[in-house]
Amino acid sequence: MNVQTPATQVPWAVSSPFRMRPGLARLTTVHGAPEAAPPLFVRDPQAAAYAEHKRVSLQQHRARSQIGEADPAVLQAIAEAYERQTGVAIAPEADALAQGLQEDFVILHDDREGMRTRFLSVCFPSNWAPAEKIHLDFAAIHAPVADNALLQAGGQAIIDMAFRQASMLRHVWLLTPNGDLAQHPETRRTRWEDAVAQADASGASGRLIDQVFFRVERQTTLPLPALRRGVFFIRVMVCPLTEALGVEPGRATQLAEALASMSEAVVAYRGMVAVQARLCGELAALGP
C-alpha cells in the first residue's frame, strides 16, 4: 500500500539533538479565534488512494484496524468539523469516516479514570498494534516508547491542553525501509536487512539512503469537552528520503546530526542499530 505524498508537502520536522518530547503547537488562539493556523485535517489529491487502501484494510484486517465502540455523538462531531474545514460531507459513521478522512483517528473518553481510549480506527499504524492500545491512558500508551521521560512528565498537561482545551498539532518523523502506509507489526514488510541487501545488490547505487523512505505522522487533536470526549487524528505521509532531502539545502546535514544524537535506546526502539552508522555516513557525504 504505497501512496506517496510529494516531498514538498511532507513536513520536515527534523531537529537536533533528537529528543522524545511533546512538541505541541496550538492550532487556534486561547479564545478559539482563527489566527491563520494550520488546519485540523489535511485533504489532498491522494484522498481517493487513501480511501481505497483503508477500504481494503477494513475488509481484510478489520479486527486489527478498528477496535472498541465509537460514540455516535463523537462521530457526528468529527463529520461536522471535517465538513466545516474541507467542504466535504461524510456520513457520521465509523466506516465512512475511516475511509473519507485521510487521517486515522482515536476517540478518548474523559471519566473518573481520566482520558482513556475507547475506539481506535487506525489503518496505517507505524509499527504498533492498535488493539494493544484500547482502554489505556496516556502514560500506559507511551510506556513502551524509548526515552519517554519528557513525554511522561508532561502527560497530564498534554491531555489537559490537547483534549480538554484547544486543538493541537505535533509531528513525528521516522525513517523506514518500507514505503507502505500500513505498517502493522504483524505484516511482513521490507526490513532494514532487506534494504541493505537491495542497496548492495549488483547494479544498485550502493547507497542505503536510496532505499529509505521519510515517514511523518501529522498528529492533531479535537477537544470535545461538552461531550467529555477528545479525538486524536494521525495523518501519515510518506516519500522517498532522497526526495525529501532535495527540497531544501542542508537537510542531509540536519538529518545526519539528528540520527547521530539519538540515544542507544531510541536507535534500538526504532530498529536501526545495524544501519545508524551507515546512514549517518552517507548523509554526511552529501555535504551541507
C-alpha contacts under 8 A as a table, 3 or more apart, distances in Angstrom:
res1	aa1	res2	aa2	distance
1	M	53	H	6.52
1	M	179	G	7.86
1	M	180	D	4.77
1	M	181	L	5.88
1	M	182	A	6.67
2	N	179	G	5.52
2	N	180	D	4.25
2	N	181	L	6.03
3	V	46	Q	7.53
3	V	49	A	7.02
3	V	50	Y	7.41
3	V	179	G	7.71
3	V	180	D	6.94
3	V	181	L	6.78
3	V	238	V	7.30
4	Q	179	G	7.69
4	Q	237	M	7.00
4	Q	238	V	5.25
4	Q	239	C	5.16
5	T	9	Q	6.74
5	T	10	V	6.69
5	T	46	Q	7.49
5	T	237	M	5.88
5	T	238	V	5.74
5	T	239	C	5.73
6	P	9	Q	5.52
6	P	10	V	6.78
6	P	239	C	6.65
7	A	10	V	5.21
7	A	239	C	5.81
7	A	240	P	7.69
7	A	243	E	5.85
7	A	244	A	5.02
7	A	247	V	6.99
8	T	11	P	7.87
8	T	244	A	7.20
8	T	247	V	6.19
10	V	216	V	7.19
10	V	237	M	6.38
10	V	238	V	7.41
10	V	239	C	7.60
10	V	244	A	7.68
11	P	171	H	7.79
11	P	216	V	7.16
12	W	244	A	7.96
13	A	171	H	6.32
13	A	172	V	7.10
13	A	173	W	6.52
14	V	173	W	7.15
14	V	254	Q	7.00
14	V	255	L	6.45
14	V	258	A	7.01
15	S	18	F	6.26
15	S	254	Q	6.71
15	S	255	L	7.50
15	S	258	A	6.06
16	S	19	R	7.71
16	S	254	Q	7.19
16	S	257	E	6.19
16	S	258	A	4.57
16	S	261	S	6.84
17	P	257	E	7.19
17	P	258	A	5.60
17	P	261	S	5.31
17	P	262	M	7.36
18	F	258	A	5.23
18	F	259	L	7.30
18	F	261	S	5.73
18	F	262	M	5.58
19	R	147	D	7.85
19	R	262	M	7.37
20	M	146	A	7.82
20	M	147	D	6.28
20	M	148	N	6.13
20	M	150	L	6.81
20	M	151	L	6.91
21	R	148	N	7.63
21	R	150	L	5.53
21	R	151	L	5.47
22	P	150	L	7.44
22	P	151	L	5.84
22	P	154	G	7.73
22	P	158	I	7.74
22	P	170	R	7.38
23	G	170	R	5.89
23	G	171	H	7.58
24	L	168	M	6.16
24	L	169	L	5.55
24	L	170	R	5.02
25	A	168	M	5.47
25	A	169	L	5.09
25	A	170	R	6.52
26	R	29	T	7.15
26	R	166	A	6.91
26	R	167	S	6.19
26	R	168	M	4.52
26	R	169	L	6.26
27	L	34	P	7.96
27	L	37	A	5.27
27	L	38	P	6.01
27	L	39	P	7.17
27	L	40	L	7.40
27	L	166	A	7.44
27	L	167	S	5.53
27	L	168	M	5.33
27	L	169	L	6.49
28	T	31	H	7.78
28	T	32	G	5.49
28	T	33	A	6.11
28	T	34	P	5.35
28	T	35	E	6.26
28	T	37	A	6.20
28	T	166	A	6.95
28	T	167	S	6.79
29	T	32	G	5.09
29	T	33	A	5.56
29	T	34	P	6.52
29	T	35	E	6.68
30	V	33	A	7.63
30	V	166	A	7.30
32	G	166	A	7.56
34	P	37	A	6.39
39	P	42	V	6.73
39	P	85	Q	7.64
40	L	85	Q	7.97
40	L	167	S	7.50
40	L	169	L	7.93
40	L	220	T	6.17
40	L	221	T	7.51
40	L	222	L	7.96
41	F	82	Y	7.18
41	F	85	Q	7.67
41	F	103	E	7.35
41	F	220	T	7.88
42	V	102	Q	7.37
42	V	103	E	7.91
42	V	235	R	7.67
43	R	46	Q	7.87
43	R	47	A	6.33
43	R	86	T	7.39
43	R	101	L	7.69
43	R	102	Q	6.70
44	D	47	A	5.76
45	P	48	A	7.37
46	Q	49	A	5.31
46	Q	50	Y	6.24
47	A	50	Y	5.15
47	A	51	A	6.16
47	A	100	G	7.78
47	A	101	L	7.72
47	A	102	Q	6.13
48	A	51	A	5.04
48	A	52	E	6.26
49	A	52	E	5.15
49	A	53	H	6.27
50	Y	53	H	5.23
50	Y	54	K	6.12
50	Y	99	Q	7.38
50	Y	102	Q	5.93
51	A	54	K	5.11
51	A	55	R	6.08
51	A	98	A	7.92
51	A	99	Q	4.52
51	A	100	G	6.08
51	A	101	L	7.53
51	A	102	Q	7.00
52	E	55	R	5.00
52	E	56	V	6.31
52	E	99	Q	7.38
53	H	56	V	5.15
53	H	57	S	6.14
54	K	57	S	4.89
54	K	58	L	6.12
54	K	98	A	7.06
54	K	99	Q	5.63
54	K	123	C	5.99
55	R	58	L	5.27
55	R	59	Q	6.11
55	R	99	Q	6.26
56	V	59	Q	4.97
56	V	60	Q	5.99
57	S	60	Q	5.28
57	S	61	H	5.36
57	S	62	R	6.67
57	S	65	S	7.09
57	S	123	C	6.14
58	L	61	H	5.36
58	L	62	R	4.32
58	L	65	S	6.38
58	L	66	Q	7.64
58	L	123	C	7.39
59	Q	62	R	6.03
61	H	64	R	5.64
61	H	65	S	6.14
62	R	65	S	4.92
62	R	66	Q	5.71
63	A	66	Q	5.98
63	A	67	I	6.70
64	R	67	I	6.81
64	R	129	A	7.27
64	R	130	P	6.56
64	R	131	A	5.97
65	S	120	L	7.42
65	S	121	S	5.76
65	S	122	V	5.11
65	S	123	C	5.06
65	S	130	P	6.83
65	S	131	A	7.83
66	Q	119	F	7.30
66	Q	120	L	5.48
66	Q	121	S	4.51
66	Q	122	V	6.40
66	Q	123	C	7.80
66	Q	130	P	7.91
67	I	119	F	5.60
67	I	120	L	5.18
67	I	121	S	6.73
67	I	130	P	7.32
67	I	131	A	6.13
67	I	134	I	7.09
68	G	118	R	5.67
68	G	119	F	4.42
68	G	120	L	6.57
68	G	134	I	7.05
69	E	118	R	6.45
69	E	119	F	5.34
70	A	74	V	7.48
70	A	75	L	7.14
70	A	94	A	6.95
70	A	107	I	7.28
70	A	118	R	7.23
70	A	119	F	5.44
71	D	74	V	5.32
71	D	75	L	6.40
72	P	75	L	5.04
72	P	76	Q	6.19
72	P	92	P	7.40
72	P	93	E	7.50
73	A	76	Q	5.08
73	A	77	A	6.26
73	A	227	L	7.86
74	V	77	A	4.92
74	V	78	I	6.19
74	V	107	I	7.81
74	V	227	L	7.77
74	V	229	R	7.42
75	L	78	I	5.12
75	L	79	A	6.22
75	L	92	P	5.06
75	L	93	E	6.20
75	L	94	A	6.88
75	L	97	L	7.84
76	Q	79	A	5.14
76	Q	80	E	6.16
76	Q	92	P	4.81
76	Q	93	E	7.77
77	A	80	E	5.13
77	A	81	A	6.11
78	I	81	A	5.15
78	I	82	Y	6.10
78	I	92	P	7.46
79	A	82	Y	5.15
79	A	83	E	6.21
79	A	89	A	7.02
79	A	90	I	5.85
79	A	91	A	6.76
79	A	92	P	5.46
79	A	97	L	7.24
80	E	83	E	5.22
80	E	84	R	6.12
80	E	89	A	7.88
81	A	84	R	5.17
81	A	85	Q	6.36
82	Y	85	Q	5.36
82	Y	86	T	5.88
82	Y	87	G	7.34
82	Y	88	V	6.88
82	Y	89	A	7.43
82	Y	90	I	7.97
83	E	86	T	5.26
83	E	87	G	4.54
83	E	88	V	4.85
83	E	89	A	5.16
83	E	90	I	7.40
84	R	87	G	5.82
90	I	96	A	6.49
90	I	97	L	6.42
90	I	100	G	6.51
91	A	96	A	5.88
91	A	97	L	6.95
92	P	96	A	7.00
92	P	97	L	6.68
93	E	96	A	5.30
93	E	97	L	6.05
94	A	97	L	5.35
94	A	98	A	5.99
94	A	121	S	7.81
95	D	98	A	4.97
95	D	99	Q	6.25
96	A	99	Q	5.41
96	A	100	G	5.76
97	L	100	G	4.86
97	L	101	L	5.65
98	A	101	L	5.85
98	A	102	Q	7.78
98	A	103	E	7.69
98	A	104	D	6.58
98	A	105	F	7.78
98	A	121	S	6.45
99	Q	102	Q	7.12
101	L	104	D	7.20
102	Q	235	R	6.33
103	E	233	F	5.80
103	E	234	I	5.14
103	E	235	R	4.27
103	E	236	V	7.16
104	D	121	S	5.81
104	D	122	V	4.93
104	D	123	C	6.62
104	D	124	F	7.12
104	D	233	F	5.64
104	D	234	I	5.05
104	D	235	R	6.33
105	F	120	L	6.22
105	F	121	S	5.37
105	F	122	V	6.28
105	F	231	V	6.72
105	F	232	F	5.47
105	F	233	F	4.38
105	F	234	I	6.10
106	V	117	T	6.89
106	V	118	R	7.75
106	V	119	F	5.75
106	V	120	L	4.43
106	V	121	S	6.12
106	V	122	V	7.55
106	V	231	V	5.62
106	V	232	F	5.03
106	V	233	F	6.51
107	I	117	T	5.90
107	I	118	R	5.86
107	I	119	F	5.12
107	I	120	L	6.41
107	I	229	R	7.13
107	I	230	G	5.97
107	I	231	V	4.65
107	I	232	F	6.51
108	L	115	M	5.86
108	L	116	R	5.13
108	L	117	T	4.27
108	L	118	R	5.50
108	L	119	F	7.10
108	L	229	R	5.63
108	L	230	G	5.17
108	L	231	V	6.12
108	L	232	F	7.89
109	H	114	G	7.74
109	H	115	M	5.41
109	H	116	R	5.52
109	H	117	T	6.41
109	H	118	R	6.41
109	H	228	R	6.25
109	H	229	R	4.69
109	H	230	G	6.67
110	D	113	E	7.56
110	D	114	G	5.29
110	D	115	M	4.39
110	D	116	R	6.70
110	D	228	R	5.13
110	D	229	R	5.62
110	D	230	G	7.73
111	D	114	G	5.16
111	D	115	M	6.49
111	D	116	R	7.96
111	D	228	R	7.53
113	E	116	R	7.54
114	G	137	D	7.18
115	M	137	D	5.86
115	M	138	F	7.51
115	M	159	I	7.45
116	R	134	I	7.89
116	R	135	H	5.43
116	R	136	L	5.12
116	R	137	D	4.49
116	R	138	F	7.36
117	T	120	L	7.38
117	T	133	K	7.18
117	T	134	I	5.38
117	T	135	H	4.79
117	T	136	L	5.62
117	T	137	D	6.70
118	R	134	I	6.04
118	R	135	H	5.66
119	F	134	I	6.93
120	L	130	P	6.74
120	L	134	I	7.28
122	V	125	P	6.15
122	V	130	P	6.62
123	C	182	A	6.25
124	F	181	L	5.35
124	F	182	A	3.93
124	F	183	Q	6.20
124	F	184	H	7.30
124	F	236	V	7.20
125	P	128	W	5.80
125	P	129	A	7.03
125	P	130	P	7.32
125	P	181	L	7.76
125	P	182	A	5.80
125	P	183	Q	5.49
125	P	184	H	5.64
126	S	182	A	7.11
126	S	183	Q	5.18
126	S	184	H	6.58
127	N	183	Q	5.11
127	N	184	H	4.93
127	N	185	P	4.85
128	W	183	Q	7.74
128	W	184	H	5.89
128	W	185	P	5.85
129	A	132	E	5.63
129	A	133	K	7.38
129	A	184	H	6.18
129	A	185	P	6.57
130	P	133	K	5.39
130	P	134	I	7.16
131	A	134	I	5.95
133	K	136	L	5.73
133	K	141	I	6.12
136	L	139	A	7.97
136	L	140	A	5.77
136	L	141	I	6.03
137	D	140	A	5.46
137	D	141	I	6.14
138	F	141	I	5.18
138	F	142	H	6.28
138	F	152	Q	7.95
138	F	155	G	6.41
138	F	159	I	7.72
139	A	142	H	5.41
139	A	143	A	5.94
139	A	152	Q	6.04
139	A	155	G	6.76
140	A	143	A	5.07
141	I	144	P	7.43
142	H	145	V	5.38
142	H	148	N	7.13
142	H	151	L	7.77
142	H	152	Q	7.45
143	A	148	N	7.29
145	V	148	N	5.64
145	V	269	Y	7.30
146	A	265	A	5.76
146	A	266	V	5.28
146	A	269	Y	6.10
147	D	150	L	7.73
147	D	265	A	6.89
147	D	266	V	6.69
148	N	151	L	5.21
148	N	152	Q	6.03
149	A	152	Q	5.18
149	A	153	A	5.93
150	L	153	A	5.20
150	L	154	G	6.28
151	L	154	G	5.40
151	L	155	G	5.93
152	Q	155	G	4.89
153	A	156	Q	7.79
154	G	157	A	5.40
154	G	158	I	5.97
155	G	158	I	5.11
155	G	159	I	6.26
156	Q	159	I	5.15
156	Q	160	D	6.20
157	A	160	D	5.08
157	A	161	M	6.08
158	I	161	M	5.25
158	I	162	A	5.78
158	I	163	F	7.89
159	I	162	A	5.38
159	I	163	F	5.39
159	I	164	R	6.94
160	D	163	F	5.83
160	D	164	R	5.06
160	D	165	Q	6.37
161	M	164	R	5.86
161	M	165	Q	5.01
161	M	166	A	6.01
161	M	167	S	7.94
161	M	168	M	7.77
162	A	165	Q	6.11
162	A	166	A	5.58
162	A	167	S	5.67
162	A	168	M	5.46
162	A	221	T	5.90
162	A	222	L	7.30
162	A	223	P	6.60
163	F	166	A	6.84
163	F	167	S	7.29
163	F	221	T	6.47
163	F	222	L	6.33
163	F	223	P	4.27
163	F	224	L	7.21
163	F	225	P	7.79
163	F	229	R	7.54
163	F	230	G	4.97
163	F	231	V	7.11
164	R	223	P	5.09
164	R	224	L	6.81
164	R	225	P	5.58
164	R	230	G	7.10
165	Q	223	P	6.24
165	Q	225	P	7.65
166	A	221	T	7.87
166	A	222	L	7.15
166	A	223	P	6.16
167	S	220	T	6.71
167	S	221	T	4.94
167	S	222	L	5.09
167	S	223	P	6.33
168	M	220	T	5.41
168	M	221	T	5.40
168	M	222	L	7.71
169	L	218	R	7.26
169	L	219	Q	5.70
169	L	220	T	4.56
169	L	221	T	6.95
170	R	218	R	6.12
170	R	219	Q	5.06
170	R	220	T	6.44
171	H	216	V	6.68
171	H	217	E	5.65
171	H	218	R	4.82
171	H	219	Q	5.97
172	V	216	V	5.62
172	V	217	E	5.11
172	V	218	R	6.78
172	V	219	Q	7.78
173	W	214	F	7.25
173	W	215	R	5.67
173	W	216	V	4.37
173	W	217	E	6.35
174	L	214	F	6.13
174	L	215	R	5.06
174	L	216	V	6.25
175	L	212	V	6.60
175	L	213	F	5.80
175	L	214	F	5.07
175	L	215	R	6.06
175	L	241	L	7.87
176	T	179	G	7.17
176	T	192	W	7.76
176	T	212	V	5.74
176	T	213	F	5.27
176	T	214	F	6.64
176	T	215	R	6.98
177	P	190	T	6.07
177	P	191	R	6.00
177	P	192	W	5.72
177	P	195	A	5.91
177	P	211	Q	6.15
177	P	212	V	4.68
177	P	213	F	5.98
178	N	189	R	6.68
178	N	190	T	5.34
178	N	191	R	7.16
178	N	212	V	7.03
178	N	213	F	6.49
179	G	213	F	5.81
179	G	215	R	7.98
179	G	238	V	6.43
179	G	239	C	7.22
179	G	240	P	7.65
180	D	183	Q	6.54
180	D	238	V	7.90
181	L	236	V	6.86
181	L	237	M	7.65
181	L	238	V	7.22
183	Q	187	T	6.83
183	Q	189	R	7.62
184	H	187	T	5.52
185	P	188	R	7.73
190	T	194	D	5.85
190	T	195	A	6.90
191	R	194	D	5.12
191	R	195	A	6.39
192	W	195	A	5.00
192	W	196	V	6.22
192	W	272	M	7.57
192	W	275	V	7.47
193	E	196	V	5.10
193	E	197	A	6.25
194	D	197	A	5.09
194	D	198	Q	6.17
195	A	198	Q	5.01
195	A	199	A	6.11
195	A	208	L	6.82
195	A	211	Q	5.76
195	A	212	V	7.53
196	V	199	A	5.09
196	V	200	D	6.19
196	V	208	L	6.06
196	V	211	Q	7.95
197	A	200	D	5.18
197	A	201	A	5.93
198	Q	201	A	5.14
198	Q	204	A	7.07
198	Q	211	Q	7.40
199	A	204	A	5.72
199	A	205	S	6.29
199	A	206	G	4.82
199	A	207	R	5.57
199	A	208	L	5.24
199	A	210	D	7.31
199	A	211	Q	6.63
200	D	204	A	6.32
200	D	205	S	7.48
200	D	206	G	5.00
200	D	207	R	7.54
201	A	204	A	5.48
201	A	206	G	7.48
204	A	207	R	7.95
205	S	210	D	7.54
207	R	210	D	5.69
207	R	211	Q	7.63
207	R	282	E	7.08
208	L	211	Q	5.44
208	L	212	V	6.80
208	L	278	R	7.63
208	L	279	L	6.82
208	L	282	E	7.71
209	I	212	V	5.10
209	I	241	L	6.74
209	I	242	T	6.81
209	I	279	L	6.58
209	I	282	E	7.15
209	I	283	L	7.81
210	D	240	P	7.69
210	D	241	L	7.19
210	D	242	T	6.38
211	Q	240	P	7.84
212	V	240	P	6.27
212	V	241	L	5.59
212	V	242	T	7.90
213	F	238	V	6.62
213	F	239	C	5.64
213	F	240	P	4.32
213	F	241	L	4.64
214	F	238	V	5.74
214	F	239	C	5.49
214	F	240	P	5.86
214	F	241	L	4.80
214	F	244	A	7.03
215	R	236	V	7.08
215	R	237	M	5.79
215	R	238	V	4.52
215	R	239	C	6.75
216	V	236	V	5.77
216	V	237	M	5.28
216	V	238	V	6.48
217	E	234	I	6.03
217	E	235	R	5.53
217	E	236	V	4.65
217	E	237	M	6.52
218	R	233	F	7.96
218	R	234	I	5.73
218	R	235	R	4.94
218	R	236	V	6.35
218	R	237	M	7.78
219	Q	232	F	7.10
219	Q	233	F	5.54
219	Q	234	I	4.67
219	Q	235	R	6.36
220	T	232	F	5.97
220	T	233	F	5.14
220	T	234	I	6.73
221	T	230	G	7.23
221	T	231	V	5.58
221	T	232	F	4.62
221	T	233	F	6.00
222	L	230	G	5.74
222	L	231	V	5.01
222	L	232	F	6.57
223	P	229	R	6.70
223	P	230	G	4.53
223	P	231	V	6.43
224	L	227	L	5.54
224	L	228	R	6.11
224	L	229	R	5.07
224	L	230	G	5.24
224	L	231	V	7.74
225	P	228	R	4.62
225	P	229	R	6.00
225	P	230	G	7.34
226	A	229	R	7.68
239	C	243	E	6.97
239	C	244	A	6.88
240	P	243	E	5.40
240	P	244	A	6.56
241	L	244	A	5.09
241	L	245	L	6.19
242	T	245	L	5.07
242	T	246	G	6.27
243	E	246	G	5.13
243	E	247	V	6.72
244	A	247	V	5.59
245	L	248	E	6.67
245	L	249	P	7.65
245	L	251	R	5.32
245	L	252	A	5.88
246	G	249	P	6.92
246	G	251	R	7.63
248	E	251	R	6.32
249	P	252	A	7.81
249	P	288	P	6.88
250	G	253	T	5.42
250	G	254	Q	6.28
250	G	287	G	7.78
250	G	288	P	4.80
251	R	254	Q	4.94
251	R	255	L	6.05
251	R	288	P	7.64
252	A	255	L	5.22
252	A	256	A	6.10
252	A	283	L	5.22
252	A	284	A	6.80
252	A	286	L	6.62
252	A	287	G	7.18
252	A	288	P	6.85
253	T	256	A	5.06
253	T	257	E	6.15
253	T	283	L	6.53
253	T	284	A	6.01
253	T	286	L	7.89
253	T	287	G	6.72
253	T	288	P	5.56
254	Q	257	E	5.26
254	Q	258	A	6.23
255	L	258	A	4.99
255	L	259	L	6.10
255	L	283	L	7.43
256	A	259	L	5.23
256	A	260	A	6.08
256	A	279	L	7.50
256	A	280	C	4.85
256	A	281	G	7.74
256	A	283	L	5.68
256	A	284	A	6.23
257	E	260	A	5.13
257	E	261	S	6.14
257	E	280	C	7.75
258	A	261	S	5.19
258	A	262	M	6.56
259	L	262	M	5.43
259	L	276	Q	6.99
259	L	280	C	6.69
260	A	276	Q	7.67
260	A	277	A	7.88
260	A	280	C	6.71
262	M	266	V	6.07
262	M	267	V	6.32
263	S	266	V	5.27
263	S	267	V	6.30
264	E	267	V	5.12
264	E	268	A	6.11
264	E	273	V	7.96
265	A	268	A	5.18
265	A	269	Y	6.02
266	V	269	Y	4.88
266	V	270	R	6.12
267	V	270	R	5.23
267	V	271	G	6.20
267	V	272	M	5.31
267	V	273	V	5.71
267	V	276	Q	7.50
268	A	271	G	4.91
268	A	272	M	6.00
268	A	273	V	5.60
269	Y	272	M	7.82
271	G	274	A	7.94
272	M	275	V	5.31
272	M	276	Q	5.60
273	V	276	Q	5.76
274	A	277	A	7.62
275	V	278	R	5.32
275	V	279	L	6.07
276	Q	279	L	5.30
276	Q	280	C	6.19
277	A	280	C	5.16
277	A	281	G	6.16
278	R	281	G	5.11
278	R	282	E	6.16
279	L	282	E	5.16
279	L	283	L	6.06
280	C	283	L	5.21
280	C	284	A	6.03
281	G	284	A	5.14
281	G	285	A	6.19
282	E	285	A	5.12
282	E	286	L	6.73
283	L	286	L	5.34
283	L	287	G	7.40
284	A	287	G	5.61
284	A	288	P	7.84
